[in-house]
Amino acid sequence: MDCLSSTVLFIFIGWPIILPVLFFVGYWSLKNKPTSKKYVERFFHNFHIGGHRGSPMMEPENTIASMIQAKKEGADLIEFDVSLTKDGVAVILHDDTLDRTTNLTGPIRDFFYKDLGTVDCAANFKKERGSTTVLPLPTLEELVKWAKEHNMKMLFDIKDADECFLSKLVKLFDEHDLYDSSIVCSFFPIIVYKVKRLNPRILTGYTWRRWFITYIDHEGRKPRFNGYKHYIASIVDTLNVWSIKSWLPSFLGVEMVLTERSEISSMFVHQQRHHGREVCAWTVNDINEMVWMRKTLEIPVLTDMPFLVNQINPVPPGQGF
């Protein structure tokens, strides 16, 4: 038997052994290492309640006013979404478009930052409340400066894997020394992987919910795709959930698994802590769930209603904001 035939036969017979070996070699050679334990401990110390986009029930989401309100209500962390303008300026906006929350329409990527001078982030919020206040679109730099000045921890929700932006984000951590007060999270593994590669000192978290790829909504009523693509997405989602509970968080080097509230269980929390990771639940707006997660599981939560914290830990008379 010639050399080529022997090689082909070896591959054909030996692939059940070769594939796992290649996987583990790739896994251990490419995996990220978590950051220093001291930064992890400092960040999670006194992190109990996070304002999801600030306090969006009381003030327009992802605005400085919403962050101020979250702090007043007792939040010790603010969560916000970062988007990019056409000229690469990082601004605070959840959606890909300006339609839902502002007086302008169209994708944020179609606007230069200088063209956003007339944007009002309270436009649609005001229709329900009768307010006349105009709230500008905050830049990431502005919000970070506010948070540092007011001693608020930060959770950056990042959706853009643009190399230039991620480099700027890493530079921002250096300039403002955010290593023990901030964490970068994303639904997209490549983003947190790249951030940790660029600077291993930055705390990162993987955000997930079941069927995120298959369905737009949490209830599973609005498919992202049609036809065979829907079934492929379902398979990918199933593999994603398996990977989260087995190898993916370790490979990414994340310090936290940001988990949709319905997926929280005592076993899941225990398993993640066993591997040195914290769990944070989103978005918890039910007081009973919040009490269970805070008092029994002892995990931090993100909520649209930071004011609920006062029902868990009542503020003594005369000590409120």
HULINBEL-V429063 format. One record per run of one state. SS is the DSSP state (h for helix, s for strand, l for the rest). FROM is the first residue (numbers start at 1). LEN is the number of residues. If there is no record, write none. Layout:
SS|FROM|LEN ; SS|FROM|LEN
This chain:
l|1|2 ; h|3|28 ; l|31|6 ; h|37|8 ; l|45|4 ; s|49|4 ; l|53|11 ; h|64|10 ; l|74|3 ; s|77|8 ; l|85|5 ; s|90|3 ; l|93|4 ; s|97|1 ; l|98|9 ; s|107|1 ; h|108|3 ; l|111|2 ; h|113|4 ; l|117|6 ; h|123|7 ; l|130|9 ; s|139|1 ; h|140|10 ; l|150|3 ; s|153|6 ; l|159|4 ; h|163|14 ; l|177|5 ; s|182|5 ; l|187|2 ; h|189|10 ; l|199|4 ; s|203|6 ; l|209|6 ; s|215|1 ; l|216|7 ; s|223|1 ; l|224|4 ; h|228|17 ; l|245|3 ; h|248|5 ; l|253|3 ; s|256|5 ; h|261|3 ; l|264|2 ; h|266|9 ; l|275|3 ; s|278|5 ; l|283|4 ; h|287|11 ; l|298|2 ; s|300|4 ; l|304|2 ; h|306|7 ; l|313|9
